[in-house]
Amino acid sequence: MIYCGIRLGLYRVFEDDIKIRQQRTMTFGEKVGYSLLAGLIGSGIANPLDMSLIRFQSDSSLPAAERRNYKNVFDALNKMNKELKFFGMWRGSIPTIMRAMAINMFTLVAYNEVKELLQKYLNETKETTFIRLFGSATAGISASVGSLPFDNIKTKILKMKPSK
């Protein structure tokens, strides 16, 4: 909720600012840039929460001797803070941030571009339900394909135990 709220909410703030102040839609380059920036900020803030969730979810799949035995996500967060210290909870944040930037770009740019193209092609002045659904489906496929390599790298790094 925090991560997605920040990265999607910030993009909407940037988009609304351009629409209201400059009374125009964002250019393709602005969509790319602002989606990347919003993904970077949202993920940068939420990395410890993401790490605790991944560690909690994967703990039961480890051999019994290697398990951390987290009770819940908050217990994982607390134990991580003790084990890694505050700044250590951002270990693995580079691939996580890159993934967030990629997923934001592939989702938001695809959604907005498809909506605008369909509105123009169908000669619609407003967004219809069909346009929004088609844009959403395209954005979902785009985000899945674009973020897969980053998801794989991020998950492997965040599951790791620190070397001693």
C-alpha positions in Angstrom: 0.0 0.0 0.0 2.8 2.4 0.9 5.0 1.5 -2.0 2.3 1.6 -4.7 0.6 4.6 -3.1 3.8 6.6 -3.4 4.9 5.5 -6.8 1.5 5.8 -8.4 0.4 8.8 -6.4 3.5 10.8 -7.3 3.1 10.2 -11.0 -0.5 11.4 -10.8 0.7 14.5 -8.9 3.2 15.2 -11.7 0.6 14.5 -14.4 -2.1 16.7 -12.8 0.4 19.5 -12.3 1.1 19.7 -16.0 -2.5 19.3 -16.9 -3.6 22.1 -14.6 -0.7 24.6 -14.8 0.3 24.1 -18.4 -3.1 22.9 -19.6 -1.7 20.2 -21.8 -1.0 16.5 -21.6 2.5 15.2 -20.9 4.8 14.4 -23.7 6.1 10.9 -24.1 9.5 11.9 -22.6 7.8 13.5 -19.6 5.7 10.3 -19.0 8.9 8.2 -19.1 10.9 10.6 -16.9 8.2 11.2 -14.3 7.2 7.5 -14.1 10.9 6.6 -13.5 11.3 9.3 -10.8 8.1 8.3 -9.0 9.2 4.6 -9.1 12.6 5.6 -7.7 11.2 7.6 -4.8 8.4 5.1 -3.9 10.7 2.1 -3.9 13.5 3.9 -2.1 11.2 4.7 0.8 9.6 1.3 0.9 12.6 -1.1 0.4 12.7 -2.3 4.0 9.0 -3.2 3.9 9.5 -5.1 0.6 12.6 -6.9 2.0 10.6 -8.0 5.1 7.7 -9.3 3.1 10.0 -11.3 0.8 12.0 -12.7 3.7 8.8 -13.6 5.6 7.2 -15.3 2.6 10.3 -17.3 1.7 11.4 -18.3 5.2 9.3 -21.5 5.3 10.9 -22.7 2.1 14.4 -22.7 3.6 15.9 -25.8 5.4 14.9 -25.8 9.0 18.5 -24.9 10.2 18.5 -21.8 8.0 15.1 -20.4 8.8 14.7 -17.1 10.6 11.3 -18.1 12.0 9.6 -14.9 11.5 6.1 -14.6 13.1 4.9 -12.0 10.7 6.1 -9.2 8.4 6.5 -6.8 11.4 8.6 -9.4 13.3 10.8 -9.7 10.1 11.2 -6.0 10.0 12.2 -5.8 13.7 14.7 -8.7 13.4 16.1 -7.2 10.2 16.7 -3.9 12.0 18.6 -5.7 14.8 20.5 -7.9 12.3 21.3 -5.5 9.6 20.9 -2.1 11.4 18.9 0.7 9.9 20.8 1.3 6.7 21.4 -2.4 6.1 17.6 -2.7 5.4 18.3 -1.0 2.1 20.6 -3.8 1.0 19.4 -4.9 -2.4 17.7 -1.6 -3.0 19.4 -0.9 -6.3 17.7 -3.8 -8.2 14.5 -3.1 -6.2 14.5 0.5 -7.2 15.4 -0.4 -10.8 12.5 -2.8 -10.9 10.1 -0.2 -9.5 11.3 2.3 -12.1 10.8 -0.2 -14.9 7.4 -1.4 -13.7 6.2 2.2 -13.3 7.4 3.1 -16.7 6.0 0.1 -18.4 2.7 0.4 -16.6 2.0 4.1 -16.6 3.5 5.1 -20.0 1.7 2.2 -21.8 -1.6 2.9 -20.1 -1.5 6.6 -20.9 -0.2 6.2 -24.4 -2.8 3.5 -25.3 -5.6 5.6 -23.9 -4.5 8.7 -25.8 -4.0 6.7 -29.1 -7.4 5.0 -28.8 -9.2 8.3 -28.0 -7.7 9.8 -31.1 -8.3 6.7 -33.3 -11.9 6.2 -32.1 -12.5 10.0 -32.2 -13.6 10.1 -28.6 -13.4 13.3 -26.6 -13.6 11.4 -23.2 -12.2 8.2 -21.9 -14.7 5.4 -22.3 -14.8 2.2 -20.2 -13.5 0.3 -23.2 -10.6 2.7 -23.6 -9.7 2.4 -19.9 -10.0 -1.4 -19.9 -7.9 -1.8 -23.1 -5.3 0.6 -21.7 -5.2 -1.3 -18.4 -4.8 -4.7 -20.1 -2.0 -3.3 -22.3 -0.3 -1.8 -19.3 -0.6 -5.1 -17.3 1.1 -7.1 -20.1 3.7 -4.4 -20.6 4.5 -4.2 -16.9 4.8 -8.0 -16.6 7.1 -8.4 -19.5 9.2 -5.3 -18.6 9.7 -6.0 -14.9 10.4 -9.8 -15.0 14.2 -9.6 -15.2 14.2 -7.1 -12.3 11.8 -9.1 -10.2 14.0 -12.2 -10.5 17.2 -10.3 -9.5 15.5 -8.4 -6.7 14.0 -11.5 -5.1 17.2 -13.4 -5.2 19.1 -10.6 -3.5 16.5 -9.8 -0.8 16.2 -13.5 0.2 20.0 -13.7 0.8 21.5 -14.0 4.3 24.3 -11.5 5.0 27.8 -13.0 4.7 29.8 -13.2 7.9 
